[in-house]
Every structure is written in structure tokens, then in C-alpha cells.
Amino acid sequence: MNVKMILGDKGTDVLTIDSSNKLSDAIAVLENRSVGILVTTSPEEPMAGVISERDVVRALSNHGAPALERPISDFMSSNPVTITNETTVVEAMEIMTEKRIRHLPVIDEGKICGLVSIGDVVKRRIMDTEAEAEALKSYIVAG
């Protein structure tokens, strides 16, 4: 199973925000849309980086309330770890575990085509495991 299958189920919508916007703007979008990450853009780059809940907490912890008025670019993660449609679910889980990240942008032909979260990956892994268990039960009963 690969990431393309996850995106086929969940969709390919990606929320973006301009990296020149204030950190408080990113917080508002994260809250209003109930997401944990936004892809940041700039006039030069369709994907300048990402800003996650973890980035926001780190910014507030290190800089206090004044961070809210600073640009997202001061706190975003530039050059985020990315995967492709062909990345397997197991590979995605390994990357997330090793890098201690919960979201991975999916890149296809140089363009962002989706985001997968740890929840998406775990859900797919559970579905695959349950399907395999049912197949084994059917095989045993039929045998």
C-alpha cells in the first residue's frame, strides 16, 4: 500500500498560507480549520516550508507574545521532509517515527499534491491489517 491510496481516500486538499503573514494568522487558520499544519508559500516558492502546531508552540515559548506579530517565515520549517505518491505506508511511518514529525507533504512531479498525517497512516495500516486478517480467516474456513 502506498501514499497515493491514502490521498485517494482522504483527498488532496492542501491548506496554504503566505509566509509573510503574521504568526497569529497561521494560528487562526490552524484553529478554524482544525488542522495541525499549513504549507507556507511565497512569491518565489509554491512550497516555502510548513508551519505546524509544534512550530507555533516553540515560537511562543522562545519569543513570547511578540512572536504573534512576526512573519510566519521566522518560525516555519523550511525544507520539510517530503514523500511521493509511491512512498509505502510503512516507509511513511518509519520517516515520521525517525524524524519525529506528524505530517508529510506529498510531492508529485515537483508539485505538492497532498499531505498525510500520522493519523492517516495509522488508519490505513489498521485497515490493511484488518483486511489481511479477514482474508486469512476466509482461507482457513474455505480450506
DSSP file (Angstrom, degrees, kcal/mol; ACC not computed):
  #  RESIDUE AA STRUCTURE BP1 BP2  ACC     N-H-->O    O-->H-N    N-H-->O    O-->H-N    TCO  KAPPA ALPHA  PHI   PSI    X-CA   Y-CA   Z-CA
    1    1 A M              0   0    0      0, 0.0    88,-2.1     0, 0.0    89,-0.4   0.000 360.0 360.0 360.0 139.4    0.0    0.0    0.0
    2    2 A N  B >>  -A   88   0A   0     86,-0.3     3,-1.1    87,-0.1     4,-0.9  -0.734 360.0 -99.6-124.7 174.4    1.3    3.4   -0.9
    3    3 A V  H 3> S+     0   0    0     84,-2.6     4,-2.5    81,-0.3     5,-0.2   0.797 114.1  69.3 -62.4 -31.6    0.5    7.1    0.0
    4    4 A K  H 3> S+     0   0    0     81,-2.1     4,-1.8     1,-0.2    -1,-0.3   0.867  97.8  52.6 -56.3 -36.5   -1.4    7.5   -3.3
    5    5 A M  H <> S+     0   0    0     -3,-1.1     4,-1.4    80,-0.3    -1,-0.2   0.881 107.3  51.0 -68.2 -38.2   -4.1    5.2   -1.8
    6    6 A I  H  X S+     0   0    0     -4,-0.9     4,-2.8     1,-0.2     3,-0.5   0.943 111.4  47.3 -62.4 -47.4   -4.3    7.4    1.3
    7    7 A L  H  X S+     0   0    0     -4,-2.5     4,-2.3     1,-0.2    -1,-0.2   0.831 106.3  59.1 -65.3 -31.0   -4.8   10.5   -0.8
    8    8 A G  H  < S+     0   0    0     -4,-1.8    -1,-0.2    -5,-0.2    -2,-0.2   0.858 113.4  38.7 -62.9 -34.8   -7.4    8.7   -2.9
    9    9 A D  H  < S+     0   0    0     -4,-1.4    -2,-0.2    -3,-0.5    -1,-0.2   0.908 127.8  30.1 -80.3 -46.0   -9.4    8.2    0.3
   10   10 A K  H  < S-     0   0    0     -4,-2.8     3,-0.2     1,-0.2    -3,-0.2   0.718 107.3-119.8 -92.4 -22.1   -8.9   11.5    2.1
   11   11 A G     <  -     0   0    0     -4,-2.3    -1,-0.2    -5,-0.3    -2,-0.1  -0.355  16.4 -95.0 103.0 172.4   -8.4   13.9   -0.8
   12   12 A T        +     0   0    0     -2,-0.1    -1,-0.1   102,-0.1     2,-0.1   0.217  65.4 138.4-116.2  12.9   -5.6   16.1   -2.0
   13   13 A D        -     0   0    0     -3,-0.2     2,-0.4   101,-0.1   102,-0.3  -0.378  30.4-169.8 -62.0 135.7   -6.6   19.4   -0.5
   14   14 A V        -     0   0    0    100,-0.1     2,-0.4    98,-0.1    24,-0.1  -0.988  15.2-140.2-130.7 121.5   -3.7   21.3    1.0
   15   15 A L        -     0   0    0     -2,-0.4    24,-2.5    22,-0.2     2,-0.3  -0.668  27.1-174.0 -81.2 131.8   -4.2   24.4    3.1
   16   16 A T  E     -b   39   0B   0     -2,-0.4     2,-0.3    22,-0.2    24,-0.2  -0.856  14.3-172.8-125.2 160.4   -1.6   27.1    2.4
   17   17 A I  E     -b   40   0B   0     22,-2.0    24,-2.2    -2,-0.3     2,-0.2  -0.982  35.2-103.6-149.6 143.1   -0.7   30.5    3.9
   18   18 A D  E >   -b   41   0B   0     -2,-0.3     3,-1.8    22,-0.2    54,-0.3  -0.477  26.2-134.5 -68.9 133.6    1.8   33.1    2.7
   19   19 A S  T 3  S+     0   0    0     22,-3.5    54,-2.4     1,-0.3    55,-0.2   0.628 102.2  64.8 -67.4 -12.2    5.0   33.0    4.7
   20   20 A S  T 3  S+     0   0    0     21,-0.3    -1,-0.3    52,-0.2     3,-0.1   0.617  81.7 101.4 -85.0 -12.1    4.9   36.8    5.0
   21   21 A N  S <  S-     0   0    0     -3,-1.8    51,-3.0     1,-0.1    52,-0.3  -0.230  85.7 -91.9 -64.3 161.5    1.7   36.7    7.0
   22   22 A K  B >>  -E   71   0C   0     49,-0.3     4,-1.4     1,-0.1     3,-0.9  -0.394  27.8-117.2 -74.5 153.3    1.8   37.1   10.8
   23   23 A L  H 3> S+     0   0    0     47,-2.4     4,-2.3    44,-0.5     5,-0.2   0.864 116.3  61.5 -56.2 -37.2    2.1   34.0   13.1
   24   24 A S  H 3> S+     0   0    0     44,-2.1     4,-2.0     1,-0.2    -1,-0.3   0.832  99.7  55.4 -61.3 -31.2   -1.2   35.0   14.6
   25   25 A D  H <> S+     0   0    0     -3,-0.9     4,-2.0    43,-0.3    -1,-0.2   0.906 107.2  49.0 -66.0 -41.8   -2.8   34.5   11.1
   26   26 A A  H  X S+     0   0    0     -4,-1.4     4,-2.8     1,-0.2    -2,-0.2   0.911 109.3  52.3 -63.4 -42.0   -1.4   31.0   10.9
   27   27 A I  H  X S+     0   0    0     -4,-2.3     4,-2.5     1,-0.2     5,-0.2   0.915 107.7  52.3 -60.2 -43.0   -2.8   30.2   14.4
   28   28 A A  H  X S+     0   0    0     -4,-2.0     4,-3.0     1,-0.2     5,-0.2   0.910 111.8  45.2 -60.9 -43.2   -6.2   31.4   13.3
   29   29 A V  H  X S+     0   0    0     -4,-2.0     4,-2.4     2,-0.2     6,-0.2   0.926 111.7  51.9 -67.9 -44.1   -6.2   29.1   10.2
   30   30 A L  H  X>S+     0   0    0     -4,-2.8     5,-1.7     1,-0.2     4,-0.6   0.925 116.8  40.7 -56.0 -44.9   -4.9   26.1   12.2
   31   31 A E  H ><5S+     0   0    0     -4,-2.5     3,-0.7    -5,-0.2    -2,-0.2   0.946 116.1  47.5 -69.6 -50.0   -7.7   26.6   14.8
   32   32 A N  H 3<5S+     0   0    0     -4,-3.0    -2,-0.2     1,-0.2    -1,-0.2   0.825 120.4  37.9 -64.3 -32.7  -10.5   27.5   12.3
   33   33 A R  H 3<5S-     0   0    0     -4,-2.4    -1,-0.2    -5,-0.2    -2,-0.2   0.450 103.2-129.1 -99.1  -1.2   -9.8   24.6   10.0
   34   34 A S  T <<5 +     0   0    0     -3,-0.7     2,-0.3    -4,-0.6    -3,-0.2   0.924  61.2 134.4  52.7  51.2   -8.9   22.1   12.8
   35   35 A V      < -     0   0    0     -5,-1.7    -1,-0.2    -6,-0.2    -2,-0.1  -0.828  55.8-142.4-124.0 165.2   -5.6   21.1   11.2
   36   36 A G  S    S+     0   0    0     -2,-0.3    17,-1.9     1,-0.2     2,-0.3   0.463  79.6  29.9-105.9  -3.7   -2.1   20.7   12.6
   37   37 A I  E     - C   0  52B   0     15,-0.2     2,-0.4    16,-0.1    15,-0.2  -0.997  54.7-161.2-156.0 150.0    0.0   22.0    9.8
   38   38 A L  E     - C   0  51B   0     13,-2.0    13,-2.4    -2,-0.3     2,-0.5  -0.988  25.0-124.9-130.2 142.9   -0.1   24.5    6.9
   39   39 A V  E     -bC  16  50B   0    -24,-2.5   -22,-2.0    -2,-0.4     2,-0.4  -0.753  29.6-140.2 -82.5 131.7    2.1   24.7    3.8
   40   40 A T  E     -bC  17  49B   0      9,-2.6     8,-2.5    -2,-0.5     9,-1.3  -0.763  19.8-169.4 -97.4 141.2    3.7   28.1    3.6
   41   41 A T  E     -b   18   0B   0    -24,-2.2   -22,-3.5    -2,-0.4   -21,-0.3  -0.779   8.7-173.6-122.1 166.2    4.1   29.8    0.2
   42   42 A S        -     0   0    0      3,-2.5     3,-0.3    -2,-0.3   -24,-0.0  -0.950  45.0 -98.8-148.8 166.0    6.0   32.8   -1.1
   43   43 A P  S    S+     0   0    0      0, 0.0    -1,-0.0     0, 0.0   -25,-0.0   0.834 125.7  42.7 -57.0 -30.0    6.0   34.6   -4.4
   44   44 A E  S    S+     0   0    0      1,-0.2     3,-0.1     2,-0.0    -3,-0.0   0.753 119.6  39.1 -86.5 -26.0    9.2   32.7   -5.2
   45   45 A E        -     0   0    0     -3,-0.3    -3,-2.5     1,-0.1     3,-0.5  -0.981  55.7-155.2-135.2 127.2    8.2   29.3   -4.0
   46   46 A P  S    S+     0   0    0      0, 0.0     2,-0.3     0, 0.0    -1,-0.1   0.753 104.4  29.0 -68.8 -21.4    4.9   27.4   -4.1
   47   47 A M        +     0   0    0      1,-0.1    -6,-0.2    -6,-0.1    32,-0.2  -0.753  65.9 162.4-137.4  91.1    6.1   25.5   -1.1
   48   48 A A        -     0   0    0     -8,-2.5    31,-0.7    -3,-0.5     2,-0.3   0.764  67.3 -70.2 -77.4 -25.7    8.5   27.6    1.0
   49   49 A G  E     -CD  40  78B   0     -9,-1.3    -9,-2.6    29,-0.2     2,-0.3  -0.970  53.7 -80.6 167.5-156.5    8.0   25.3    4.0
   50   50 A V  E     -CD  39  77B   0     27,-1.8    27,-3.3    -2,-0.3     2,-0.5  -0.980  18.7-151.7-139.6 151.8    5.5   24.3    6.6
   51   51 A I  E     -C   38   0B   0    -13,-2.4   -13,-2.0    -2,-0.3     2,-0.2  -0.992  24.4-178.1-124.4 123.2    4.2   25.8    9.9
   52   52 A S  E  >  -C   37   0B   0     -2,-0.5     4,-2.1   -15,-0.2   -15,-0.2  -0.671  44.2-103.0-115.7 168.8    2.9   23.3   12.4
   53   53 A E  H  > S+     0   0    0    -17,-1.9     4,-2.5     1,-0.2     5,-0.2   0.884 124.0  55.4 -55.8 -38.6    1.4   23.5   15.8
   54   54 A R  H  > S+     0   0    0    -18,-0.3     4,-2.3     1,-0.2    -1,-0.2   0.886 105.1  51.3 -64.1 -39.4    4.8   22.4   17.2
   55   55 A D  H  > S+     0   0    0      2,-0.2     4,-2.3     1,-0.2    -1,-0.2   0.893 109.9  50.8 -62.8 -39.8    6.4   25.4   15.4
   56   56 A V  H  X S+     0   0    0     -4,-2.1     4,-2.5     2,-0.2     5,-0.2   0.932 110.3  48.0 -64.1 -46.7    3.9   27.7   17.0
   57   57 A V  H  X S+     0   0    0     -4,-2.5     4,-2.5     1,-0.2    -2,-0.2   0.918 112.3  49.5 -60.9 -43.5    4.5   26.4   20.5
   58   58 A R  H  X S+     0   0    0     -4,-2.3     4,-2.4     2,-0.2     5,-0.2   0.908 110.6  50.5 -62.2 -42.2    8.2   26.7   20.0
   59   59 A A  H  X S+     0   0    0     -4,-2.3     4,-2.4     1,-0.2     5,-0.4   0.922 113.6  44.3 -62.6 -45.1    7.9   30.3   18.7
   60   60 A L  H  X S+     0   0    0     -4,-2.5     4,-1.8     3,-0.2    -1,-0.2   0.871 113.7  50.8 -69.1 -36.5    5.7   31.3   21.7
   61   61 A S  H  < S+     0   0    0     -4,-2.5    -2,-0.2    -5,-0.2    -1,-0.2   0.906 119.2  35.9 -66.4 -41.4    8.0   29.6   24.2
   62   62 A N  H  < S+     0   0    0     -4,-2.4    -2,-0.2    -5,-0.2    -1,-0.2   0.782 135.0  20.0 -83.5 -28.0   11.1   31.2   22.9
   63   63 A H  H  < S-     0   0    0     -4,-2.4     4,-0.2    -5,-0.2    -3,-0.2   0.483  90.5-146.8-124.9  -6.4    9.8   34.7   22.0
   64   64 A G    ><  -     0   0    0     -4,-1.8     3,-1.8    -5,-0.4     4,-0.3  -0.179  59.7 -26.1  68.8-164.7    6.6   35.1   23.9
   65   65 A A  G >  S+     0   0    0      1,-0.3     3,-1.9     2,-0.2     4,-0.4   0.773 126.1  71.3 -57.6 -31.9    3.6   37.1   22.7
   66   66 A P  G >  S+     0   0    0      0, 0.0     3,-1.4     0, 0.0     4,-0.4   0.782  84.7  71.6 -58.1 -23.0    5.6   39.4   20.4
   67   67 A A  G X  S+     0   0    0     -3,-1.8     3,-1.4     1,-0.3   -44,-0.5   0.816  83.0  70.5 -59.9 -29.2    6.1   36.3   18.1
   68   68 A L  G <  S+     0   0    0     -3,-1.9   -44,-2.1    -4,-0.3   -43,-0.3   0.778  99.7  46.2 -60.4 -27.7    2.4   36.6   17.2
   69   69 A E  G <  S+     0   0    0     -3,-1.4    -1,-0.3    -4,-0.4    -2,-0.2   0.483  95.8  93.3 -94.9  -4.1    3.2   39.8   15.2
   70   70 A R  S <  S-     0   0    0     -3,-1.4   -47,-2.4    -4,-0.4   -46,-0.2  -0.495  87.7 -89.0 -87.0 159.6    6.2   38.5   13.4
   71   71 A P  B >   -E   22   0C   0      0, 0.0     3,-1.8     0, 0.0     4,-0.3  -0.329  27.9-122.2 -68.5 148.9    6.1   36.8   10.0
   72   72 A I  G >> S+     0   0    0    -51,-3.0     3,-2.4     1,-0.3     4,-2.0   0.849 108.6  71.6 -54.8 -36.4    5.5   33.1    9.7
   73   73 A S  G 34 S+     0   0    0    -54,-2.4    -1,-0.3     1,-0.3   -53,-0.1   0.746  88.0  63.5 -57.0 -23.9    8.8   32.8    7.8
   74   74 A D  G <4 S+     0   0    0     -3,-1.8    -1,-0.3   -55,-0.2    -2,-0.2   0.723 119.2  22.3 -70.4 -20.2   10.6   33.5   11.1
   75   75 A F  T <4 S+     0   0    0     -3,-2.4    -2,-0.2    -4,-0.3    -1,-0.2   0.536  94.4 109.4-126.3 -11.8    9.3   30.3   12.6
   76   76 A M  S  < S-     0   0    0     -4,-2.0     2,-0.8   -57,-0.1   -25,-0.2  -0.189  73.3-108.6 -68.6 161.5    8.3   27.9    9.8
   77   77 A S  E     -D   50   0B   0    -27,-3.3   -27,-1.8     0, 0.0     2,-0.2  -0.834  36.2-154.6 -90.0 110.0   10.2   24.8    9.0
   78   78 A S  E    S+D   49   0B   0     -2,-0.8   -29,-0.2     1,-0.2   -30,-0.1  -0.517  72.8  18.3 -80.8 154.8   12.0   25.4    5.7
   79   79 A N  S    S-     0   0    0    -31,-0.7    -1,-0.2    -2,-0.2   -30,-0.1   0.936  87.2-162.1  51.4  56.9   12.9   22.4    3.5
   80   80 A P        -     0   0    0      0, 0.0     2,-0.3     0, 0.0    -1,-0.1  -0.259  27.6 -94.3 -66.8 156.5   10.4   20.0    5.2
   81   81 A V        -     0   0    0     18,-0.0     2,-0.3    14,-0.0    -2,-0.0  -0.539  53.0-171.9 -66.5 132.1   10.8   16.3    4.7
   82   82 A T        -     0   0    0     -2,-0.3     2,-0.3    22,-0.2    24,-0.2  -0.833  14.0-161.1-126.1 164.9    8.6   15.2    1.8
   83   83 A I  B     -f  106   0D   0     22,-2.3    24,-3.2    -2,-0.3     2,-0.2  -0.804  16.5-122.1-132.9 176.7    7.4   11.9    0.3
   84   84 A T    >   -     0   0    0     -2,-0.3     3,-1.4    22,-0.2   -81,-0.3  -0.685  33.4 -99.9-115.1 171.8    6.0   10.9   -3.1
   85   85 A N  T 3  S+     0   0    0     22,-0.5   -81,-2.1     1,-0.3   -80,-0.3   0.798 122.4  56.3 -57.9 -29.3    2.8    9.1   -4.1
   86   86 A E  T 3  S+     0   0    0    -83,-0.2    -1,-0.3   -84,-0.2     2,-0.1   0.519  76.6 116.0 -86.8  -5.4    4.8    5.9   -4.4
   87   87 A T    <   -     0   0    0     -3,-1.4   -84,-2.6   -85,-0.1   -83,-0.2  -0.436  69.2-122.1 -61.8 133.4    6.1    6.0   -0.8
   88   88 A T  B  >  -A    2   0A   0    -86,-0.3     4,-2.4    -2,-0.1   -86,-0.3  -0.351  14.6-115.8 -76.0 160.9    4.7    3.0    1.0
   89   89 A V  H  > S+     0   0    0    -88,-2.1     4,-2.3     1,-0.2     5,-0.2   0.902 118.2  51.3 -61.2 -41.6    2.6    3.4    4.2
   90   90 A V  H  > S+     0   0    0    -89,-0.4     4,-2.3     2,-0.2    -1,-0.2   0.915 109.3  49.8 -63.8 -43.1    5.3    1.5    6.1
   91   91 A E  H  > S+     0   0    0      2,-0.2     4,-2.5     1,-0.2    -2,-0.2   0.912 109.9  51.3 -61.7 -42.3    8.0    3.9    4.8
   92   92 A A  H  X S+     0   0    0     -4,-2.4     4,-2.5     1,-0.2    -2,-0.2   0.917 110.1  49.5 -61.1 -43.3    5.9    6.9    5.7
   93   93 A M  H  X S+     0   0    0     -4,-2.3     4,-2.4     1,-0.2    -1,-0.2   0.912 110.8  50.1 -61.3 -42.5    5.5    5.6    9.2
   94   94 A E  H  X S+     0   0    0     -4,-2.3     4,-2.9     2,-0.2     5,-0.2   0.909 111.0  48.6 -63.2 -43.1    9.3    5.0    9.5
   95   95 A I  H  X S+     0   0    0     -4,-2.5     4,-2.8     2,-0.2     5,-0.2   0.937 112.3  48.5 -62.3 -47.1   10.1    8.5    8.3
   96   96 A M  H  X>S+     0   0    0     -4,-2.5     5,-1.6     1,-0.2     4,-1.0   0.899 115.0  45.1 -61.1 -41.3    7.6   10.0   10.8
   97   97 A T  H  <5S+     0   0    0     -4,-2.4     3,-0.2    -5,-0.2    -2,-0.2   0.944 116.2  44.9 -67.7 -48.7    9.0    8.0   13.7
   98   98 A E  H  <5S+     0   0    0     -4,-2.9    -2,-0.2     1,-0.2    -1,-0.2   0.903 122.0  36.7 -63.9 -42.9   12.6    8.6   12.8
   99   99 A K  H  <5S-     0   0    0     -4,-2.8    -1,-0.2    -5,-0.2    -2,-0.2   0.534 103.7-128.3 -89.3  -7.1   12.2   12.4   12.2
  100  100 A R  T  <5 +     0   0    0     -4,-1.0     2,-0.3    -5,-0.2    -3,-0.2   0.937  61.7 136.0  57.0  50.5    9.6   12.8   15.0
  101  101 A I      < -     0   0    0     -5,-1.6    -1,-0.2    -6,-0.2    -2,-0.1  -0.909  47.9-157.2-125.5 155.1    7.2   14.5   12.7
  102  102 A R  S    S+     0   0    0     -2,-0.3    16,-1.9     1,-0.1     2,-0.3   0.472  74.4  49.0-111.0  -4.2    3.4   14.1   12.3
  103  103 A H  E     - G   0 117D   0     14,-0.2    14,-0.2    15,-0.1    -1,-0.1  -0.994  56.0-168.5-139.9 142.9    2.8   15.4    8.8
  104  104 A L  E     - G   0 116D   0     12,-2.7    12,-2.3    -2,-0.3     2,-0.2  -0.974  18.9-136.9-132.8 120.7    4.4   14.8    5.4
  105  105 A P  E     - G   0 115D   0      0, 0.0   -22,-2.3     0, 0.0     2,-0.5  -0.522  21.7-136.7 -68.6 141.8    3.8   16.8    2.3
  106  106 A V  E     -fG  83 114D   0      8,-3.2     7,-3.2   -24,-0.2     8,-0.8  -0.905  18.0-162.1-105.8 125.0    3.4   14.6   -0.8
  107  107 A I  E     + G   0 112D   0    -24,-3.2   -22,-0.5    -2,-0.5     2,-0.4  -0.906  10.8 178.8-112.2 131.2    5.2   15.8   -3.9
  108  108 A D  E >  S- G   0 111D   0      3,-3.2     3,-1.7    -2,-0.5   -24,-0.0  -0.986  74.5 -13.9-133.5 123.2    4.4   14.6   -7.4
  109  109 A E  T 3  S-     0   0    0     -2,-0.4    -1,-0.1     1,-0.3     3,-0.1   0.875 129.6 -52.8  52.4  42.0    6.3   16.0  -10.4
  110  110 A G  T 3  S+     0   0    0      1,-0.2     2,-0.4     0, 0.0    -1,-0.3   0.474 120.1 100.7  79.1   2.8    7.7   18.8   -8.4
  111  111 A K  E <  S-G  108   0D   0     -3,-1.7    -3,-3.2   -65,-0.0     2,-0.4  -0.921  78.5-109.2-123.1 147.4    4.3   20.0   -7.1
  112  112 A I  E     +G  107   0D   0     -2,-0.4    -5,-0.2    -5,-0.2     3,-0.1  -0.581  36.6 171.5 -73.0 128.7    2.6   19.4   -3.8
  113  113 A C  E     -     0   0D   0     -7,-3.2     2,-0.3    -2,-0.4    -6,-0.2   0.295  57.6 -30.3-123.1   7.3   -0.3   17.1   -4.3
  114  114 A G  E     -G  106   0D   0     -8,-0.8    -8,-3.2     2,-0.0     2,-0.4  -0.926  51.3-112.5 163.1 175.4   -1.4   16.4   -0.7
  115  115 A L  E     -G  105   0D   0   -102,-0.3     2,-0.4    -2,-0.3  -102,-0.0  -0.997  19.7-160.2-134.6 138.1   -0.5   16.0    2.9
  116  116 A V  E     -G  104   0D   0    -12,-2.3   -12,-2.7    -2,-0.4     2,-0.2  -0.968   7.8-158.3-119.7 141.7   -0.6   12.8    5.0
  117  117 A S  E  >  -G  103   0D   0     -2,-0.4     4,-2.1   -14,-0.2   -14,-0.2  -0.626  35.4-105.7-107.3 168.7   -0.7   12.8    8.8
  118  118 A I  H  > S+     0   0    0    -16,-1.9     4,-2.7     1,-0.2     5,-0.2   0.864 123.2  56.5 -61.2 -34.8    0.3   10.1   11.3
  119  119 A G  H  > S+     0   0    0    -17,-0.3     4,-2.4     2,-0.2    -1,-0.2   0.901 106.0  49.2 -62.9 -41.2   -3.4    9.6   11.8
  120  120 A D  H  > S+     0   0    0      2,-0.2     4,-2.2     1,-0.2    -2,-0.2   0.919 113.4  46.7 -61.9 -44.3   -3.9    8.9    8.1
  121  121 A V  H  X S+     0   0    0     -4,-2.1     4,-2.3     2,-0.2    -2,-0.2   0.918 113.6  46.6 -67.1 -44.9   -1.0    6.5    8.0
  122  122 A V  H  X S+     0   0    0     -4,-2.7     4,-2.6     2,-0.2     5,-0.2   0.916 111.3  52.7 -64.5 -42.8   -2.2    4.6   11.1
  123  123 A K  H  X S+     0   0    0     -4,-2.4     4,-2.4    -5,-0.2    -2,-0.2   0.924 111.6  46.0 -58.0 -45.5   -5.8    4.4    9.9
  124  124 A R  H  X S+     0   0    0     -4,-2.2     4,-2.5     1,-0.2    -1,-0.2   0.894 111.2  52.0 -65.8 -39.8   -4.6    2.9    6.6
  125  125 A R  H  X S+     0   0    0     -4,-2.3     4,-2.3     2,-0.2    -2,-0.2   0.907 110.4  48.4 -63.9 -41.4   -2.3    0.5    8.3
  126  126 A I  H  X S+     0   0    0     -4,-2.6     4,-2.8     2,-0.2     5,-0.2   0.925 110.9  50.9 -63.6 -44.9   -5.2   -0.7   10.6
  127  127 A M  H  X S+     0   0    0     -4,-2.4     4,-2.2     1,-0.2    -2,-0.2   0.917 111.8  47.5 -58.8 -43.6   -7.4   -1.1    7.5
  128  128 A D  H  X S+     0   0    0     -4,-2.5     4,-2.2     2,-0.2    -1,-0.2   0.898 112.3  49.1 -64.9 -41.4   -4.8   -3.2    5.7
  129  129 A T  H  X S+     0   0    0     -4,-2.3     4,-2.3     2,-0.2    -2,-0.2   0.907 111.7  48.8 -65.5 -42.7   -4.2   -5.4    8.8
  130  130 A E  H  X S+     0   0    0     -4,-2.8     4,-2.2     2,-0.2    -2,-0.2   0.897 111.1  50.2 -64.5 -40.1   -7.9   -6.0    9.3
  131  131 A A  H  X S+     0   0    0     -4,-2.2     4,-2.2    -5,-0.2    -2,-0.2   0.898 110.9  49.4 -64.2 -40.5   -8.3   -6.9    5.6
  132  132 A E  H  X S+     0   0    0     -4,-2.2     4,-2.3     2,-0.2    -2,-0.2   0.909 110.0  50.8 -65.0 -42.1   -5.4   -9.3    5.8
  133  133 A A  H  X S+     0   0    0     -4,-2.3     4,-2.3     1,-0.2    -2,-0.2   0.906 110.9  48.8 -62.3 -42.2   -6.9  -10.9    9.0
  134  134 A E  H  X S+     0   0    0     -4,-2.2     4,-2.5     2,-0.2    -1,-0.2   0.897 110.0  51.7 -64.5 -40.3  -10.2  -11.4    7.2
  135  135 A A  H  X S+     0   0    0     -4,-2.2     4,-2.1     1,-0.2    -2,-0.2   0.903 110.2  48.7 -63.2 -40.8   -8.5  -12.9    4.2
  136  136 A L  H  X S+     0   0    0     -4,-2.3     4,-2.4     2,-0.2    -2,-0.2   0.905 110.8  50.5 -66.2 -40.6   -6.7  -15.4    6.4
  137  137 A K  H  X S+     0   0    0     -4,-2.3     4,-2.6     1,-0.2     5,-0.2   0.926 111.0  48.8 -60.9 -45.0   -9.9  -16.3    8.2
  138  138 A S  H  X S+     0   0    0     -4,-2.5     4,-2.5     1,-0.2    -1,-0.2   0.893 111.0  50.8 -62.4 -40.1  -11.7  -16.9    4.9
  139  139 A Y  H  X S+     0   0    0     -4,-2.1     4,-1.5     2,-0.2    -1,-0.2   0.908 112.0  46.6 -63.8 -43.4   -8.8  -19.0    3.7
  140  140 A I  H  < S+     0   0    0     -4,-2.4    -2,-0.2     2,-0.2    -1,-0.2   0.928 114.4  46.5 -66.7 -44.8   -8.8  -21.1    6.8
  141  141 A V  H  < S+     0   0    0     -4,-2.6    -2,-0.2     1,-0.2    -1,-0.2   0.893 115.0  46.8 -64.2 -40.6  -12.6  -21.6    6.7
  142  142 A A  H  <        0   0    0     -4,-2.5    -1,-0.2     1,-0.2    -2,-0.2   0.758 360.0 360.0 -72.6 -24.4  -12.6  -22.5    3.0
  143  143 A G     <        0   0    0     -4,-1.5    -1,-0.2    -5,-0.2    -2,-0.2   0.466 360.0 360.0 -76.8 360.0   -9.7  -24.9    3.4
